[in-house]
Amino acid sequence: MKVDGTLGGLETAAGQARDAEAAGYDGVWTGEVSSDPFLPLAVATPATSRIALGTSIAVALSRSPMSLAYTANDLQRFSGGRFSLGLGSQVKAHITRRFSMPWGRPAAQMREFVLAMRAAWSCWAEGSPLAFEGEYYQHTLMPPAFVPAAHPFGPPRVLLAGVGDVMTRVAGEVADGFFCHWFTTPRWIREHTIPALAEGRRRAGATLDGFDIVVGGFVATGTEEEITTGLARMRSQIAFYASTPAYRAVLELHGWGELGIELTMLSKQNRWAEMAALIDEDVVDAFGIVADPADVPARVGERYGHLATRLTFNPPASFTPEQVQETIAAIQALPGTDPAALTAAVPASGVA
């Protein structure tokens, strides 16, 4: 299993990436929350030589496929082929009200978005005419002056994020990897994520071989104080995600559908402090890891062994550099997915 870290802002990205490479991480990710996700990678690239670099995630549906194709191509060339483009759809309110962009059927739109980018990359690399015409995107003009300089690294890997079966199938069909939402459980991955990915790969005439499944999740570890603080934060985060109706299927799988309904009601009343108290030990255990530092690798193995190829792990402040290195090495020694076994275990009809 590969282990990745995360980068902060533009000012600190170079140093953080350099430290991550020295500690033995396999890659680093940037997310799009309150700042641009691509600029930190631009400064992290020359500070490193080995680790993978990528977005986890950038919001796709707030952008044009062509604009993003250029940005991703630039970072792939600049990094010497180390860049991966992680994308998410976001939700309707953010796309329409924060970004003022159109909203369609998110899974279908995301599928078309990725195919449109791939059409641009193919046009640039192979010299084929640009002739992509879909329901949401049309790209049919590419004068020679606007074709980027050639490079030998190929297009970047594309990973999609999602929770539900439909978006997950799209990821299996058109992407090179999948980000499991933090609001997920090993049971959900086994019973929904992997079958949906396998079905998508079948539609593309492929298997899960070489396909990345990335997990992160809630982890509370470190000193006794850090564990206490981390556990409280974990309960609040789980409650927040559990209040989102779009994620309720995960709760329902575990028999906690009524909990989701109650949390949604409380969130609409802005009773956030009361919500965390409803997340009991069983829910915490299903969604997160609470463990002493020495036990973290084993707990990761119990949850994600054979279910994921990559884990995002950020150590607490109390970890010494030696602890960070030892923890990373121990997780890297865990088994990742067995693509052939995963694909064979999924019924030919996939998931509904």
Secondary structure as a PSIPRED ss2 file (coil, helix, strand):
# PSIPRED VFORMAT (PSIPRED V4.0)

   1 M C   1.000  0.000  0.000
   2 K E   0.000  0.000  1.000
   3 V E   0.000  0.000  1.000
   4 D E   0.000  0.000  1.000
   5 G E   0.000  0.000  1.000
   6 T E   0.000  0.000  1.000
   7 L C   1.000  0.000  0.000
   8 G C   1.000  0.000  0.000
   9 G C   1.000  0.000  0.000
  10 L C   1.000  0.000  0.000
  11 E C   1.000  0.000  0.000
  12 T C   1.000  0.000  0.000
  13 A H   0.000  1.000  0.000
  14 A H   0.000  1.000  0.000
  15 G H   0.000  1.000  0.000
  16 Q H   0.000  1.000  0.000
  17 A H   0.000  1.000  0.000
  18 R H   0.000  1.000  0.000
  19 D H   0.000  1.000  0.000
  20 A H   0.000  1.000  0.000
  21 E H   0.000  1.000  0.000
  22 A H   0.000  1.000  0.000
  23 A H   0.000  1.000  0.000
  24 G C   1.000  0.000  0.000
  25 Y C   1.000  0.000  0.000
  26 D C   1.000  0.000  0.000
  27 G E   0.000  0.000  1.000
  28 V E   0.000  0.000  1.000
  29 W E   0.000  0.000  1.000
  30 T E   0.000  0.000  1.000
  31 G C   1.000  0.000  0.000
  32 E C   1.000  0.000  0.000
  33 V C   1.000  0.000  0.000
  34 S C   1.000  0.000  0.000
  35 S C   1.000  0.000  0.000
  36 D C   1.000  0.000  0.000
  37 P C   1.000  0.000  0.000
  38 F C   1.000  0.000  0.000
  39 L H   0.000  1.000  0.000
  40 P H   0.000  1.000  0.000
  41 L H   0.000  1.000  0.000
  42 A H   0.000  1.000  0.000
  43 V H   0.000  1.000  0.000
  44 A H   0.000  1.000  0.000
  45 T H   0.000  1.000  0.000
  46 P H   0.000  1.000  0.000
  47 A H   0.000  1.000  0.000
  48 T C   1.000  0.000  0.000
  49 S C   1.000  0.000  0.000
  50 R C   1.000  0.000  0.000
  51 I C   1.000  0.000  0.000
  52 A E   0.000  0.000  1.000
  53 L E   0.000  0.000  1.000
  54 G E   0.000  0.000  1.000
  55 T E   0.000  0.000  1.000
  56 S C   1.000  0.000  0.000
  57 I C   1.000  0.000  0.000
  58 A E   0.000  0.000  1.000
  59 V E   0.000  0.000  1.000
  60 A C   1.000  0.000  0.000
  61 L C   1.000  0.000  0.000
  62 S C   1.000  0.000  0.000
  63 R C   1.000  0.000  0.000
  64 S C   1.000  0.000  0.000
  65 P H   0.000  1.000  0.000
  66 M H   0.000  1.000  0.000
  67 S H   0.000  1.000  0.000
  68 L H   0.000  1.000  0.000
  69 A H   0.000  1.000  0.000
  70 Y H   0.000  1.000  0.000
  71 T H   0.000  1.000  0.000
  72 A H   0.000  1.000  0.000
  73 N H   0.000  1.000  0.000
  74 D H   0.000  1.000  0.000
  75 L H   0.000  1.000  0.000
  76 Q H   0.000  1.000  0.000
  77 R H   0.000  1.000  0.000
  78 F H   0.000  1.000  0.000
  79 S C   1.000  0.000  0.000
  80 G C   1.000  0.000  0.000
  81 G C   1.000  0.000  0.000
  82 R C   1.000  0.000  0.000
  83 F E   0.000  0.000  1.000
  84 S E   0.000  0.000  1.000
  85 L E   0.000  0.000  1.000
  86 G E   0.000  0.000  1.000
  87 L E   0.000  0.000  1.000
  88 G E   0.000  0.000  1.000
  89 S C   1.000  0.000  0.000
  90 Q C   1.000  0.000  0.000
  91 V C   1.000  0.000  0.000
  92 K H   0.000  1.000  0.000
  93 A H   0.000  1.000  0.000
  94 H H   0.000  1.000  0.000
  95 I H   0.000  1.000  0.000
  96 T H   0.000  1.000  0.000
  97 R H   0.000  1.000  0.000
  98 R H   0.000  1.000  0.000
  99 F C   1.000  0.000  0.000
 100 S C   1.000  0.000  0.000
 101 M C   1.000  0.000  0.000
 102 P C   1.000  0.000  0.000
 103 W C   1.000  0.000  0.000
 104 G C   1.000  0.000  0.000
 105 R C   1.000  0.000  0.000
 106 P H   0.000  1.000  0.000
 107 A H   0.000  1.000  0.000
 108 A H   0.000  1.000  0.000
 109 Q H   0.000  1.000  0.000
 110 M H   0.000  1.000  0.000
 111 R H   0.000  1.000  0.000
 112 E H   0.000  1.000  0.000
 113 F H   0.000  1.000  0.000
 114 V H   0.000  1.000  0.000
 115 L H   0.000  1.000  0.000
 116 A H   0.000  1.000  0.000
 117 M H   0.000  1.000  0.000
 118 R H   0.000  1.000  0.000
 119 A H   0.000  1.000  0.000
 120 A H   0.000  1.000  0.000
 121 W H   0.000  1.000  0.000
 122 S H   0.000  1.000  0.000
 123 C H   0.000  1.000  0.000
 124 W H   0.000  1.000  0.000
 125 A H   0.000  1.000  0.000
 126 E H   0.000  1.000  0.000
 127 G C   1.000  0.000  0.000
 128 S C   1.000  0.000  0.000
 129 P C   1.000  0.000  0.000
 130 L C   1.000  0.000  0.000
 131 A C   1.000  0.000  0.000
 132 F E   0.000  0.000  1.000
 133 E E   0.000  0.000  1.000
 134 G C   1.000  0.000  0.000
 135 E C   1.000  0.000  0.000
 136 Y C   1.000  0.000  0.000
 137 Y C   1.000  0.000  0.000
 138 Q E   0.000  0.000  1.000
 139 H E   0.000  0.000  1.000
 140 T C   1.000  0.000  0.000
 141 L C   1.000  0.000  0.000
 142 M C   1.000  0.000  0.000
 143 P C   1.000  0.000  0.000
 144 P H   0.000  1.000  0.000
 145 A H   0.000  1.000  0.000
 146 F H   0.000  1.000  0.000
 147 V C   1.000  0.000  0.000
 148 P C   1.000  0.000  0.000
 149 A C   1.000  0.000  0.000
 150 A C   1.000  0.000  0.000
 151 H C   1.000  0.000  0.000
 152 P C   1.000  0.000  0.000
 153 F C   1.000  0.000  0.000
 154 G C   1.000  0.000  0.000
 155 P C   1.000  0.000  0.000
 156 P C   1.000  0.000  0.000
 157 R E   0.000  0.000  1.000
 158 V E   0.000  0.000  1.000
 159 L E   0.000  0.000  1.000
 160 L E   0.000  0.000  1.000
 161 A E   0.000  0.000  1.000
 162 G E   0.000  0.000  1.000
 163 V C   1.000  0.000  0.000
 164 G C   1.000  0.000  0.000
 165 D H   0.000  1.000  0.000
 166 V H   0.000  1.000  0.000
 167 M H   0.000  1.000  0.000
 168 T H   0.000  1.000  0.000
 169 R H   0.000  1.000  0.000
 170 V H   0.000  1.000  0.000
 171 A H   0.000  1.000  0.000
 172 G H   0.000  1.000  0.000
 173 E H   0.000  1.000  0.000
 174 V H   0.000  1.000  0.000
 175 A C   1.000  0.000  0.000
 176 D C   1.000  0.000  0.000
 177 G E   0.000  0.000  1.000
 178 F E   0.000  0.000  1.000
 179 F E   0.000  0.000  1.000
 180 C E   0.000  0.000  1.000
 181 H C   1.000  0.000  0.000
 182 W C   1.000  0.000  0.000
 183 F C   1.000  0.000  0.000
 184 T C   1.000  0.000  0.000
 185 T C   1.000  0.000  0.000
 186 P H   0.000  1.000  0.000
 187 R H   0.000  1.000  0.000
 188 W H   0.000  1.000  0.000
 189 I H   0.000  1.000  0.000
 190 R H   0.000  1.000  0.000
 191 E H   0.000  1.000  0.000
 192 H H   0.000  1.000  0.000
 193 T H   0.000  1.000  0.000
 194 I H   0.000  1.000  0.000
 195 P H   0.000  1.000  0.000
 196 A H   0.000  1.000  0.000
 197 L H   0.000  1.000  0.000
 198 A H   0.000  1.000  0.000
 199 E H   0.000  1.000  0.000
 200 G H   0.000  1.000  0.000
 201 R H   0.000  1.000  0.000
 202 R H   0.000  1.000  0.000
 203 R H   0.000  1.000  0.000
 204 A C   1.000  0.000  0.000
 205 G C   1.000  0.000  0.000
 206 A C   1.000  0.000  0.000
 207 T C   1.000  0.000  0.000
 208 L C   1.000  0.000  0.000
 209 D C   1.000  0.000  0.000
 210 G C   1.000  0.000  0.000
 211 F C   1.000  0.000  0.000
 212 D E   0.000  0.000  1.000
 213 I E   0.000  0.000  1.000
 214 V E   0.000  0.000  1.000
 215 V E   0.000  0.000  1.000
 216 G C   1.000  0.000  0.000
 217 G C   1.000  0.000  0.000
 218 F E   0.000  0.000  1.000
 219 V E   0.000  0.000  1.000
 220 A E   0.000  0.000  1.000
 221 T C   1.000  0.000  0.000
 222 G C   1.000  0.000  0.000
 223 T C   1.000  0.000  0.000
 224 E H   0.000  1.000  0.000
 225 E H   0.000  1.000  0.000
 226 E H   0.000  1.000  0.000
 227 I H   0.000  1.000  0.000
 228 T H   0.000  1.000  0.000
 229 T H   0.000  1.000  0.000
 230 G H   0.000  1.000  0.000
 231 L H   0.000  1.000  0.000
 232 A H   0.000  1.000  0.000
 233 R H   0.000  1.000  0.000
 234 M H   0.000  1.000  0.000
 235 R H   0.000  1.000  0.000
 236 S H   0.000  1.000  0.000
 237 Q H   0.000  1.000  0.000
 238 I H   0.000  1.000  0.000
 239 A H   0.000  1.000  0.000
 240 F H   0.000  1.000  0.000
 241 Y H   0.000  1.000  0.000
 242 A H   0.000  1.000  0.000
 243 S C   1.000  0.000  0.000
 244 T C   1.000  0.000  0.000
 245 P H   0.000  1.000  0.000
 246 A H   0.000  1.000  0.000
 247 Y H   0.000  1.000  0.000
 248 R H   0.000  1.000  0.000
 249 A H   0.000  1.000  0.000
 250 V H   0.000  1.000  0.000
 251 L H   0.000  1.000  0.000
 252 E H   0.000  1.000  0.000
 253 L H   0.000  1.000  0.000
 254 H C   1.000  0.000  0.000
 255 G C   1.000  0.000  0.000
 256 W C   1.000  0.000  0.000
 257 G H   0.000  1.000  0.000
 258 E H   0.000  1.000  0.000
 259 L H   0.000  1.000  0.000
 260 G H   0.000  1.000  0.000
 261 I H   0.000  1.000  0.000
 262 E H   0.000  1.000  0.000
 263 L H   0.000  1.000  0.000
 264 T H   0.000  1.000  0.000
 265 M H   0.000  1.000  0.000
 266 L H   0.000  1.000  0.000
 267 S H   0.000  1.000  0.000
 268 K H   0.000  1.000  0.000
 269 Q C   1.000  0.000  0.000
 270 N C   1.000  0.000  0.000
 271 R C   1.000  0.000  0.000
 272 W H   0.000  1.000  0.000
 273 A H   0.000  1.000  0.000
 274 E H   0.000  1.000  0.000
 275 M H   0.000  1.000  0.000
 276 A H   0.000  1.000  0.000
 277 A C   1.000  0.000  0.000
 278 L C   1.000  0.000  0.000
 279 I C   1.000  0.000  0.000
 280 D C   1.000  0.000  0.000
 281 E H   0.000  1.000  0.000
 282 D H   0.000  1.000  0.000
 283 V H   0.000  1.000  0.000
 284 V H   0.000  1.000  0.000
 285 D H   0.000  1.000  0.000
 286 A H   0.000  1.000  0.000
 287 F H   0.000  1.000  0.000
 288 G E   0.000  0.000  1.000
 289 I E   0.000  0.000  1.000
 290 V E   0.000  0.000  1.000
 291 A C   1.000  0.000  0.000
 292 D C   1.000  0.000  0.000
 293 P H   0.000  1.000  0.000
 294 A H   0.000  1.000  0.000
 295 D H   0.000  1.000  0.000
 296 V H   0.000  1.000  0.000
 297 P H   0.000  1.000  0.000
 298 A H   0.000  1.000  0.000
 299 R H   0.000  1.000  0.000
 300 V H   0.000  1.000  0.000
 301 G H   0.000  1.000  0.000
 302 E H   0.000  1.000  0.000
 303 R H   0.000  1.000  0.000
 304 Y H   0.000  1.000  0.000
 305 G C   1.000  0.000  0.000
 306 H C   1.000  0.000  0.000
 307 L C   1.000  0.000  0.000
 308 A C   1.000  0.000  0.000
 309 T C   1.000  0.000  0.000
 310 R E   0.000  0.000  1.000
 311 L E   0.000  0.000  1.000
 312 T E   0.000  0.000  1.000
 313 F C   1.000  0.000  0.000
 314 N C   1.000  0.000  0.000
 315 P C   1.000  0.000  0.000
 316 P C   1.000  0.000  0.000
 317 A C   1.000  0.000  0.000
 318 S C   1.000  0.000  0.000
 319 F C   1.000  0.000  0.000
 320 T C   1.000  0.000  0.000
 321 P H   0.000  1.000  0.000
 322 E H   0.000  1.000  0.000
 323 Q H   0.000  1.000  0.000
 324 V H   0.000  1.000  0.000
 325 Q H   0.000  1.000  0.000
 326 E H   0.000  1.000  0.000
 327 T H   0.000  1.000  0.000
 328 I H   0.000  1.000  0.000
 329 A H   0.000  1.000  0.000
 330 A H   0.000  1.000  0.000
 331 I H   0.000  1.000  0.000
 332 Q H   0.000  1.000  0.000
 333 A C   1.000  0.000  0.000
 334 L C   1.000  0.000  0.000
 335 P C   1.000  0.000  0.000
 336 G C   1.000  0.000  0.000
 337 T C   1.000  0.000  0.000
 338 D C   1.000  0.000  0.000
 339 P H   0.000  1.000  0.000
 340 A H   0.000  1.000  0.000
 341 A H   0.000  1.000  0.000
 342 L H   0.000  1.000  0.000
 343 T H   0.000  1.000  0.000
 344 A H   0.000  1.000  0.000
 345 A H   0.000  1.000  0.000
 346 V C   1.000  0.000  0.000
 347 P C   1.000  0.000  0.000
 348 A C   1.000  0.000  0.000
 349 S C   1.000  0.000  0.000
 350 G C   1.000  0.000  0.000
 351 V C   1.000  0.000  0.000
 352 A C   1.000  0.000  0.000
